[in-house]
């Protein structure tokens, strides 16, 4: 993008590949870790862990893509800053790009402040630093297996109190309860088995093989909650298995 001030080119680097930094030429829906990257991480983990991990110890393998803003002629992704960049075009369009999730509030404040200047708007102090995210709960009891839900944990427990069967864990490897699945469907827009096991509970990233075993019961619970039929259940299980098999070392 040429806006008169900067030439900005977006490049992609792989994120969540340990300390590796691999440039790729195009994005894929399900990025895969390279074999040499798996070996690299295991090799260096053995230098610090009491028991040397092997490929058999790996529960799940995953990678991610991250767009980086390249200014000028810098072509090495490892040397490109992960910071955000704010650009104002000749037309007055304010664009903020780059950055990361952990700095989203600062990025928002930065972009709005610049927009205020460009449009000559009334200046106001940002409330971002004191704005609480959903589920905020001060000093949670980390011995509680639901503590990471924050204030939502009380509602999940209420479901279990109304129906004690919902306290049942789906498996020992991944201590997820039926109540959590129902909570995700009713309150967090979970509509597929993948939504629950990948995007809500992160089971796919914690233990891919174990998560496959959970797919049938999760599909059953969702089908009841969403009014789906047995054919839908079967398709959901197949689709999830196909996805999860890409997350463990064969």
N, C-alpha and C positions, 0 to 999 in steps of 0.2 A: 504494500500500500504506500503510495507516494502522496503525502499531503502538504508538501512544500517545506516541511521541517525535518522529517525523518523518512528513511526507507525502511519499512518494517516487514520482515519476512518471518513467517511462523515455521519453526522446525519442530519435529517431535523427538522426544527422548523417552526412553523407557523408565518408568518409575516402579518402585517396589521390586527391584531386582538386586536387593542387597546393596553393596557398594559399587555395583557395576553401573556403567553409563553407556548405553547402546543407542546409537542413532538409527532411526528407521525412516524409510522414504514415504510410507503411507500408513494410515491408521486402520486398524481392524477392530471388529466388534468385540472379539475375545482374544486379546493379545496373549501370546504364549512365551514362556521363558525358554531360552535356548539351553541346550544340554551343557554347553561349556559354562554357562552362568550358574547352573545348578551345581556343577562340579566346583566352580570357583567359591561359592558360598560355603559348601560343605568343607572344602579344604581349609578355609580360614576359620570356620567355626571350630574345627578340631584343635586349633591352637589355643582356644580359650575354655572349652567345655571339658569337664572331668571325664565324661564318656564321649569318645569320638563318634559323632553321628555318621551314619551311612545312608545311602539312598533308601534303604528299607525303613529308616526311621522317619522319613518325610511324610507328613500327614496331608499336605496340600501344597501345590505349586501354583503360583499366580504371578501375573505381571500387569503393569498398567502403562498407559501412554500419557504423557504430559506435554502440552504445547509450550514452547519457549519462544520468547521474543528475541529475535536476533537483530541487533543494530549494527549497521555498517557491514564490514566484510568478515566478521568473526564467524568461522565455520565449525569450531569445535564445541560440541554441546556441553561438555563438562566445564567449559570456561564461561558459558553464558549464564548470566545472573538469573536467579529464580524470582527476583523482585518484580513488582508490577511497574508498568510504564503508562503514563498519562500523556495523551497527545491531543492538541487542539488543532483542527484543520482550518483552512482559510475561510471556510463557510461558518465556522463557529461550532462545529460538531465536536463534542468532547468524547474521547474514546479512552477507556482504560483496559489494558490487556496484560497478560502475564499474571504474576502473583500466584497465590495458593489459598486453599481453604482457610488456613489458620490466620490469614491476614485479611479476611473478607471485610471485616468491619472498618479497618483502616483504609482499605481500598474504596469502600463506599463513601466514607467521610471525605477522602481526598478528591474523589470524582465530583461529589456534590458541591464541595467548596469551590472547585474550579468552575463548575457550571454557574454558580452564583456570580462569580466574577465576570464570566463571559456574557451572561444575560443581564448583568447589572440588577440582580435581585436583592431582596432584603437579606442581610447577613444574620444567621441564627446559629447558636451553639449546638453542636451535634449531641444527641442523647445516646449515641451508640455505645459508649463506654459503660453506661449503667443499664443498658437494655438486657434483660434476662432472656435466655433462650427457653424454649418450651421444655418442661420437665425439670426446671431448676429446683434443686433441693439442697439446702445447706447442711454440710457435715453428714452425709449418708453413712449408714452402717455397712461397711464393706464386707462384713460377715454374712450379710443378707445376699443370697444369690441373685436377687432382682435389683440390687442397689443401682446398677447402671441405667435403670429406667427412670431414676430420679423420682419425682412426685407421681409419675404414672404407675409406679410399683404398687401404690395403695389400691388403684383401680384393678390391677391384675389380681391382687390378693382378694379383692372383693368378689371377683368372678369365681375364684376357688372356694371361697366361703359359701357362695350360693350353690355351688355344685362341687363337692369334694373330689369327684372323679377328675376334675380338671387340674388337680394338683399333681397328677401322675406325670412322671418324666417319660419322655418319648424313648430315651435310651440312656445308658450310663456314660457313654463316651461324650455325649453332648447333652448336658442336663437342661433340656428345654421342656417346658410343660405344655399341656394342651391349652391351658389358659392363655399362655403367651401367643399361641397361634391364633386363637380367637380374638385376642386384643389387637393383633396386627391387622386382621381382616376387618374388624369393626372400626378401628380408630386410625390406622396408618395406611389405609388403601392397598393392603396386600391382596392381590388378585390371582396370583399364581404360586405354585410351589417354589419356583425360583425366587419370587418376591420374598417369601418367608425364610427360606434356607440360605439365600445368598445376600439379599439386601436388608433384611431386618435382623436376623439372628447371627449372620456371618458364619453359619455352620459350614458352608462350602469352603470357606477360607481356613477354617480350623481343622477340619477332618473330612475330606472329600468323600472317602469311602463310607464313613459312618453316616454322612448326610444322605447318601443314596438310600440307606436302610430306613431313613425317616420319611422319605418321599411318599410312600403309600398312606401312612397315617395322616400326614399333613394334607395330602390331596383329599382324603376322606373328610377331614374336619372342614376344609375350605369348601368342598362340594356342598356340605350341609349348610354352611353359613351363607353361601352365595347362590344356593338353589341350582346347582349343577347336577348333571346326570353321571352315570357310571362310565360312559364313553369319554366324558371330559376328564374324569379321574385317571383313566388309563392313558390318555394322551399326555396329561400333565406328568405322570410318572415316567413315561418314555422320554419326553422332552428333557426332564431334569436329569435323568440318568445319562443321556447323551452329552449334556453340558458338563456334568460332574466328572465324567470319565476323562475329560481333558485337564483335570486339576490334580490328578495323582500320577506318580511315576509308574509306568507299566513294566 
